[in-house]
Structure formats: structure tokens, C-alpha cells
Amino acid sequence: MNSVRNPSPRLANMVPYDPKYMPAQCMMSANENPRDIPEEVRHEVVHALRNLAFNRYPDPLAQDLRQAIADANGLDQDNVLMGNGGDELLFDIALAWGGKGRTFLNIPPTFSVYENNAQLTGTTVVNIPRRADYSIDEEAVLTRLAQGDIDYVIIASPNNPTGQLADETFLMKVLDASDALVVVDEAYFEFSRTTMRPYLAQHRNLMILRTFSKAFCLAGVRMGYVLANASLIRELIKVRQPYSVDAVSQQIACAVFKHRECFERGILDIIDQRSWLIQELTATDGVKPYPSDSNYILFKVESMDAHEVWEQLYQRGILIRDFSNGLYTSQCLRVSVSSEEDNQTFIEALRSILKGEAYE
Ligand SMILES: *Cc1c(COP(=O)(O)O)cnc(C)c1O
């Protein structure tokens, strides 16, 4: 055959996820940690890898890591599931709670992976857009949930790309509004220092998603996890790829988690730098930053075309993320909080671009 029939019609209107990740001197687009893992932890990883049996399949559920995370959170092993990045677990959630004839409630603008996964699995998407200031339209969400037909809802807290936490009282109401699965995506919880974990015991419909990619500097390794009632974890285990969490990643994440206190300084530094960046952006004519509980800041460009600003930053070696063609984020760009040096370079370049200065 020199031809092939079309794939599932679901793919017809889909565009592949494109992080628009390109090399640059200042990498400020993907909310990565500007630091790599501490040398002592790297040393321990190298030692563990030297003795690793590469010819053997990994432990499918990564029990050592699972136990360590359970212990740290005052939970049991069967309340924890590891995944190949948080992204894999988000896909597993769509496989398990979505599908044909099922409905997902989305609160855009938010992480685009949620809606993509719903489309891939043939799940109906109900969008309840945020208000102009990107706060959640709480009334609308609760009213929609009370109709009883929503199978799962995902709320990123802090929300990506807008930056702010969801209100805890609101999240409690969401948990009580229906029996829908409520996923609270806490990918940035180490920067917000706020978690729904204490509510796991009383709410069987709560699932919390976390990742090693941001605060723990492991974006390149792919490791995430969920915390939930054991019955929910059992359902996810039915749909997951048995060996998605490879043996090398398990070793690295174990070492990092064991030494997690070493990452504390870096996290506090980012929180400090976040305040500095917000203050500088606020003092810059022509842009308006949104508040952030996370390690990135969304800002609106008011005095020129946002894509043009993005382009000129890139020409100066600074890569940030352009959201200006998004349905709810016109004129918006997102900058990841980086090292003090990168952050200063970014602010200087931005001010120069907004003043219309030429770059040689
Ligand atoms: C980064 C991120 C994740 C998970 O990323 P992984 O690298 O796949 O672990 C999940 N949710 C949000 C909102 C994120 O920004």
C-alpha cells in the first residue's frame, strides 16, 4: 500500500503540544529550576547508577520512592502513585475518569495539557473561563458541578500560566459540590507553600498532583506523583503503562527526595527573586504583572505588540513564553523566575525594548 487510512477523527482538530523550547542564554520559558541538583546529590546518584541492573525491568510501582513520599506526607504507600512526569499521570486520569460519554470541567486559561488529554480520550470538555483578573468564577464552577454530570475537574493551584492559588474555602466547596473526581494540581506547591493534603482523609474524591520537575530540579528526568485515597490509586494503576517510571529515574528521584532539605535554599531564593521581579515589572511602564504564588509571572504588555516584545527578547538571548495568541491571554507573556543575574538581564532588556531602543 502506498496510502494509509486516516487515524481517529479525534485527531483532526488537534495540534501537538509545542513548548516552543529553543536554546537561549537566559532560559526563562519552561518554569524550570535555574539550578541543577546539588553536587553531593549528583554524587550519590552516580554511585547508585554504577550498581544498577540495567538488564532488569524496573520496579513497576517504584515502591521505595512511593514509601518515602508516603512517609513524608503522613500517608500509606497505597495513597501514592509515581508517574513519568506529572504529565503521564494527567493522561492516566483522563483515561480512567474521561472517555466517550464522560465530561471534564476545565477552568481556562490553565495548563493546556488538561484539555488536550480530554480531546484525545473523546471526553466532553465544559469550559468555565476565569474572570478578567484570572480569578476563578467560583459561583459558575459550583453551579455547574451541582448539575451532577461532571466526571472530573482539574484545578491547578497555583494556576499555570496565571500564577495564583485557588482559594482553599472554594476548593472545599468544590469537593462537597458533587462526587466528581477533583484533581488539585500542585505542581508548584513548594513555591506556594499551600497544599490540600490535610483534606485527603475526609474527601474520597480528592486527588493531588505533584512533580519533581520544578522545585526539585528534575525536569529532565520525568518524575511526578499523585496523592489520593487508595481506591482512586487502584483505578489509575489499571490504566498506567506498567514500566513508565524507569529504573534510572527511580534512583535519581530517590536520592533527591532523601536530600530534599538541600533544595530549600534554592526555593527560598526563587521566592525572593519572584518578589523582586514583581516589584520591577510593576515599576516598568507599559506592562502589568499579575500576582504570583509560583515560580513564574504572567504579565500583560500594554504599550506595544506582545509577540513583538517576545521576539525582541529572544533576539537578545532571553527565552520567555508567549501566550499572546491564547484565547484568554491576549497580550500576555510569562517569564519564569530564574537566577538573579538572568532576572536582571530580562528586566533591563524588557525596559529597553519598551522604550523602542535598537539592539545591536
Ligand atoms: C510542569 C507542570 C506539571 C507537570 O510537569 P511534569 O514535568 O510532567 O512533571 C503539571 N501541571 C502543571 C500545571 C505544570 O505546570
The ligand as a MOL file (V3000), in Angstrom:
LIG
                    3D

  0  0  0     0  0            999 V3000
M  V30 BEGIN CTAB
M  V30 COUNTS 15 15 0 0 0
M  V30 BEGIN ATOM
M  V30 1 C 5.0070 21.4510 34.9750 0
M  V30 2 C 3.5770 21.1180 35.2740 0
M  V30 3 C 3.1360 19.8060 35.5200 0
M  V30 4 C 3.9590 18.5570 35.4740 0
M  V30 5 O 5.0800 18.5870 34.7290 0
M  V30 6 P 5.9680 17.2810 34.5820 0
M  V30 7 O 7.2710 17.8170 34.1370 0
M  V30 8 O 5.2880 16.4170 33.5570 0
M  V30 9 O 6.0200 16.6070 35.9050 0
M  V30 10 C 1.8200 19.6120 35.8580 0
M  V30 11 N 0.9610 20.6330 35.9420 0
M  V30 12 C 1.3420 21.8910 35.7090 0
M  V30 13 C 0.3460 22.9690 35.8520 0
M  V30 14 C 2.6520 22.1760 35.3520 0
M  V30 15 O 2.9880 23.4420 35.0890 0
M  V30 END ATOM
M  V30 BEGIN BOND
M  V30 1 1 1 2
M  V30 2 1 2 3
M  V30 3 2 2 14
M  V30 4 1 3 4
M  V30 5 2 3 10
M  V30 6 1 4 5
M  V30 7 1 5 6
M  V30 8 2 6 7
M  V30 9 1 6 8
M  V30 10 1 6 9
M  V30 11 1 10 11
M  V30 12 2 11 12
M  V30 13 1 12 13
M  V30 14 1 12 14
M  V30 15 1 14 15
M  V30 END BOND
M  V30 END CTAB
M  END
